[in-house]
Amino acid sequence: MKQLVLLIGLTFILAGCDKPDTQVEKTDLIDEAAFARIASLQQELSQLLAQANQGLTTWRNLVITSEITQSDLAQDQSVELLKFTTIDISELDEDELKETIHAIAPVLLEMKVNISLIEKWYSTRQQSLSLKGRYALQLKQSEINQESVAEDWWQQAFEQEQAEDFLGAYQLYVKLNGEYTRKIQMLNGALASKVVAQKQQGIWKEIAAQAKWLRKQDQIAQQEYFQAVTALGRHNYEKALDQFDRSAQAWSKLYQTGLLGISTPSMVAVKGGKFVMGDQMGNGDSDEKPTYQAQVLDFKMSQNEITFTQYDNYAKSEGLPLPDDNGWGRGNRPVINISWLEAMKFATWLSEKSGKVYRLPTEEEWEYAAKANENEDPFASGVNVGNLANCEGCYKWDNTQSTPVGQFPENQFGLHDMRGNVWEWTADCYRPSYVSTEKAVEECDEKSVRGGSWYDLPTQLRASNRSKANAMNGSNRIGFRLVEVKPTSTQTAQNE
């Protein structure tokens, strides 16, 4: 019995020993949770303090760069950040950690706002100063009087900076940047327009001496240009740009008008009618036969052969090479060394510029104009031609070179140099005779030329004489003249 009592007592004793062990385990769990919370708070605070340290470095560099180290904002922000950089996290309990985190958060937020504000203010201020200097330099380089821009805004910005209202100063610099940018853009636009006007004036001057009838319009364009320069000097860039544009357009129009006027030959109206085509005298070549009754409609023909002056201005305007003059001189001499294709291109260009229809004459038109209702062809026999043309054995010229157009008497239609001086391209393909069985085609290698040249005998200057030349080649004995005809309904519609 005593043994049983002892066993029961021992059991209770042992049971009593287990209870304190359970309480120790619970305490350990509580300590571990607190430790975890503290560690998390320490990590969070550590990150915030790192931000504060980095922010303090950024802030100090920024205020030095922007030269506001003595401002209250710079000093106050530095003090606010500095007091957090000396904290020893290991000495703070859980509540102190929470309080510190709560205290530093708004300081960091304020720091970010202030850094952003000062960066924007300083950057915008520097941009304003740069634009101001750039504008002043452009005025100096363009020899334009200096201009003060928005001086009241500059003064207000300075006053706001003194009052440490950097937001207000920033907003003013934004406005200044916009104003300077607008000024620079308008100045550049006016200057670019001036360059265009000067270029157009230079192009016009290349032909101005030849287009004296346009002198009054030139004076108007020069007046527009002078007014534009005056407006530019007064910083009225919008007006300057507009007037430079107008002067440029005026000179461009003058050039086009002058160019067309110079390159357009004087035209003579030729009344159409019937005539005998071919050799009527019976002593011509086989390609002048058989004769036949031909009919031509009314047309206009250039009074003279196309001259170097007329062709050269066209070629320069189109960027084409100038034909060789063989050293004889250019100006009012008939253009030579021009292929049939080049003559056609000149006619096409003149048509497009004028809205009229110019082309090379057909053989029928050319012979009709050369015969000019005259009863007798003085060149058919080749005697007594005297001073009628430039050819071999014709007066003083005698087989040497071409002469300026219009030196010899006109025919009954008022046309000069239909005989001699230079052969003239026609629109037609060459065929051996008027009854040739060869099929007439629009495109061919050889074209008919008419009229004879400075190199030929008088008999070769007869109205019915024909020759041929390769359409792709030029010669110092071949030139051309044009005819003007009424446009067809299709051409009229295209022009409209």
Beta strands, then each sheet from edge to edge (+ up, - down):
strand 1: 267-270
strand 2: 273-277
strand 3: 292-296
strand 4: 299-302
strand 5: 357-359
strand 6: 423-429
strand 7: 446-450
strand 8: 466-470
strand 9: 478-479
strand 10: 483-485
sheet 1: 1+ 4- 10+ 5-
sheet 2: 2+ 3-
sheet 3: 8+ 7- 6+ 9+
end
